[in-house]
């Protein structure tokens, strides 16, 4: 029996519980997309579609961080932030907005926002910025680690270094994201659609054969001259598992 030694770099609260994140956006599809991505990180996530609901949920849920749209149907994100900070003055906030002017950025940050992502954005960018924000503001415990390990394959999410059997593997940005997704789901068959949605973002309009192309790139770098770890499951997708 092979023991699965995979470690996933989960951010957790100092008491060991999953971090809590509130997602506030008046676009239901977008709010759901971000919520699902954050739950994939192992976090406890709630969502709200307007300002009044956001304030109410925040009071009950007591989030560790908030992803907050600036433009909301009842009152704007700056007012939501003001009301939340009246109860928790150090609550970390990542603003989402369709606006891209310097004035809007300054307004958000002056109001107390900790970071800013402009729409359209990649979900991966939101996840990475939120992880960095929570580490920076001390929400999570230190020493959570940033390495994904599957068999003799290691990927460091912070340094973006990859090693197979102790030897460095140089990857492009897209190859890195593809490998990271595979390594976060070891022994799980991932369809081309799942990979497209996660690695190339939900609005990618290309062909599914781009997945085949990048899988072949990864195989040449990860599996070349070694026992393979990346396997094709005909009609189903791809799976990464320890060699042997």
Secondary structure, DSSP 8 states (H G I E B T S, - for coil): -----------BBTTSSB-EEEEE-S-HHHHHHHHHHHHHTT-EEEEESSHHHHHHHHHHH--SEEEEES--SSS-HHHHHHHHHHH-TT-EEEEEES---HHHHHHHHHTT-SEEEESS--HHHHHHHHHHHHHHTT-B-TT---EEEETTEEEETTT--EEETTEEE---HHHHHHHHHHHTTTT--B-HHHHHHHHS-TT--S-THHHHHHHHHHHHHHTTTS---EEEETTTEEEE----
